[in-house]
Amino acid sequence: MPLPRVTNIKKKQSCRWGVLAKENLSTFSSTLPISKCCAVGFRRITSMVYMGRPFFDDIRELSAAAQISKLIKFPPKIAVASLSKGPARIAGWGYIPIKVCIRTTELMGQDGVGSDLAYFADSINYIDMRVLLYFFGLTICFLPLWVAGQELNVPAVRYTPSPWRAVWITHPDISGNEYAVVNFRKDFQLDVKPSQFIISVSADNKYVLYVNGHLVARGPQLSDIRHWRYETIDIASFLQEGQNVIAAEVVNFGPDRFFGQQSYRTAFILNGITAAPESIQASIVNTSRGTWKTFLNTGVSGKEVRWRTMPRDIIGGFYASNPTDSVNAAAYPWGWEQPSFNAAAWKDAAFCENASAFGGGFGWILEPRNTPIPVQRQERLASVAVAEGIQKAERILRGEGLTIPANASVRILIDNKVLTTGYPEFYFDMGKDAVIRIGYAENLFLPNSANKGNRNEYKGMQFVGIRDVIVADGGKGRKFIPTWMRTFRFIELKIQTGNEPLVIRDFFNMYTSTPIPMRADFKASDPVYEKIFDLCRRTVALCTQDYFLSDAYYETMQYVGDTKVHAPVWQAFSGNDLHTRNALEQFHYSRLWDGNLTSCYPLRSTFVHPTYSVIWVDMLYDYLVWSGDSAFIRKFVPGIHHTLSMFDALIQDNGLAGATRWDYFVDWYQDSERGGLAPGQDGSNSAVVTLHYVHALQSASRILAYLGARQEADKYLHRSKEIAAKVYNLCFDPSRRLLAERPDKSYFDQHTNILGILTDAIPQDQQRGVLERILEDSSLGQATYYYRFYLFEALRKVGAGDLFDKALEPWKDLVRDGLTTALERMESPNKPTRSECHPWSTGPAYAYYTLIAGITPADIGFGTIRFKPELGTLNFIEGAYPHPKGDITFSIRRKGKSLVADITLPEGVSGVAEINNKTLTLKSGRQTLQ
């Protein structure tokens, strides 16, 4: 429901949605000097173990969230708060004491992407609902944050699925494979409010869990049937003495479900954990025969997203996510999750299957989730761009209510200014038989075109996107929440009312993301670099949920090649590797008989690219260097051998990869008829494909050498050198001084030469010249956003930071074109740009740290660092680079022809600096180098 408006909060006065302002907020306005303007618009609040992700995206959102937008008029420059470490959790509510230091910072525009403004202390655990912020004696009330029950099995497993006494239950009238929304309820009595009440819960496909009407969890984490995930949470804070109810909505998206969603059949399981004395009563809520009620909710049906048949709902091709929703409000059991609801007419839930874990069984093999449960926060939508058939449409943005007259046709186009994701909530009353269509799009299109233009333009543009449809029943207190996440910058409301007015009470988004904080920071003398950093950061934040999403709108699958970039960028932003470990394991689960992995996983189909299979080996080495976790990596060694033997069988007598039954994928070549391979390439005799195998052989050799398997390491190293030499001898063109993509030298690209440098197939004394030539020669096949991650790595290897700015040009175009996230691919006639939020295109953020700041691991485990800054065209940079042991902070500026650097290393980390033609020793703590 909308928050109450704050008009006059006196000292020590309480309010239901926040905690007390000490002064009358009406006295706080832009008339105050900047030194006293202490309310801060947070772009992100970080360094929290269990809340994470930006709290407020800009100052407008802060004022809207606090419901004091009419009282606070923020000046163009705003105060910046730096927060002290300290305790944060008191009696179930979060209180964050801070100390404030003031400086000014310029906003980077009005698109919701501002400078980094504040960081919470590393020691903070998590916040349940409220945050107290002290600004020179002024406390501002902030918006409630929905936080799921904290996952008790992350980071360490405490509650296993064996033995469970609960069983899987289902609705008695369904087959289990069709589209279905099924509601479950368990009413029960408690003599006293428990101090602990731990449950484990899962469902097929997805569930939303409520306790006494409060949404407490969504799940399960995405995996496959052989490794089906469950959540374990303590729900005691939601329980009460006397009558209680646990309710769940389970959705099976049916045959049109998400391509990454495996399914056995529609079912639900909840098991009370009785191991702890405080939680001994929990078994009374176990799912079992006849103890839960169930209802088949025919008020919701799936709406297919048409991408192959006309008329199409989307432009750009392949759509792999779930169907959207069609809601008949007259058939919906409103209030079904509330304690007051009467479920006497519901049917008894039917037995489906016993719980199975580890050794085997029927159906799902249960495992605890291994990444934190995502959290949500309310996000007010930014602006109304177009309103047709209605006045004062912007009222819905503020939760002020908007009445659509009877027999009216209304169109409202909302521009959120930035791309976002989550579960939009639409509250409405009355309007019997009104048809409400809610469309979601990442961008607008030029009329009758697949071209998008500047993303900030909306006049004369066309809306094309997925839609939910609601038919109102005329009742009051109605609320629509989609069954799956929606990603959008633009929302189109199209409403046709009948003989009764429709009242829109409120409309906002519940932003959803992993709670793991993003602690990274980066500033530069060129503000475009900072805008690119923010663009990359937002992309990664939206696409790090239960798992690594390839994109946020069209596919949302976890691809190997995408994760090769996503994982190190995420680790650079967060210092956390839980999602990386999950991805490495899940790709291994996808292993086929021949040694290939599926290109993405989890998956209910079969996508295979042998190049992605060997990239998985590279990812294992990347993770070993980051973590030093040899025990984790060692279990994959048989898989490494299996995958490399698969690819070795593809190598022909000439040393190049031959054709395969599967498709290779390198990059979205702009002029290619096959897309993922160079023009004219059928998969045989490709130098770049072969060099991917060479790169994997080198990664495997380093892994095995570290694990002590020297003989096998030497074998792979010898094989890599042998094949690399053949590639060079067959494909190097002396006249162009470049590697050709194939032996007949009919096609040249950047990709082959980039990998030639990374594998040393191109001799080291030629590598600098090759880099200069591939960046100057526009006739070459150009690396797109994805493959420029490898280009940046090549620049770092050669020490060519002066070339970075030129390699960064495509991202400067994104900023110019009004994007707030990173595109999937560059424009081309054969493959126009599709996804607007693709983490494989966030390589610049990683290069800022590893190339420009020059901070890289000097050993396996990142215990020592190499510090070799290369500022390129910049005059100064500063930032924070999360490390497994803490944050590395740095400030580097030019002084004449030299550099002056301040760098602080976490406790237990040392290193070597190469700066100003000197080699210096680094130790833990702060040091100045010049």
ABEGO torsion letter per residue (X at the ends): XBBBBBABBBBGBBBAABBEBABBAAABBAABBAAABABBBBABBBGBAAAEEBABABAAAAAAAAGAAAABBBBABBBBBBBBBEBABBGGBBBBBBBBBBBBBBBAEAAGBBBBABBBBAABBBBAABBBBBBGGBBBBBBBBBBBBBBAAOABBABBAOBBABBBBBBAABAGABBBBBBBBBBBBBABBBABBBBBBBBOABBBBBBGGBBABBOBBBBBAABBBBBBBBAAAABBBEBBBBBBBBBBAEAABBAABBBABBBBBBBBBAABAAAAAAAAABBBBGABBBBBBAABBBBBBBAABOBBABBGEBBABBBBBBBBAAABBBGAABAABBAAABBBBBBABBBBBGAEEBEBBBBBBABBBBBBBBBBBABBABBBGBBGAAAAAAGAEBBBBBGBBBBBBBBAGBBBBEBBBBBBBEGBGBBBBBBBBABBBBBGBABAEBAABABGBBBBBBBBBBBBAGBBGBBBBBABBBBBABBBBBBBBBABBBBBABBBBBBBBBABBBABBBBBABAAAAAAAAAAAAAAAAABBABBBABAAAAGBBBAAAAAAAAAAAAAAAGBAAAAAAAAAAAAAABBAAGBBBABOBBABBBBBAAAAAAAAAAAAAAAAAAGBAAAAAAAAAAAAAAAAAAAAABBAAGBBBBBABBBBABBBAABAAGABBBGBAGBGBAAAAAAAAAAAAAAAAAAAAAGBAAAAAAAAAAAAAAAAAAAAAABBAAAGBBBABAAGABBBAAAAAAAAAAGABBAAAAAAAAAAAAABAABBBBBAAAAAAAAAAAAAAGBAAAAAAAAAAAAAAAAAGBABBBABBBBAABBBBBABBAAAAAAAAAAAAAAAGBBBABBGGABBBBBBBAEABABBBEBBBBAAEBBBBBBBBBEABBBBBBBBBBGBBEBBBBGGBBBBBBBEBBBBX
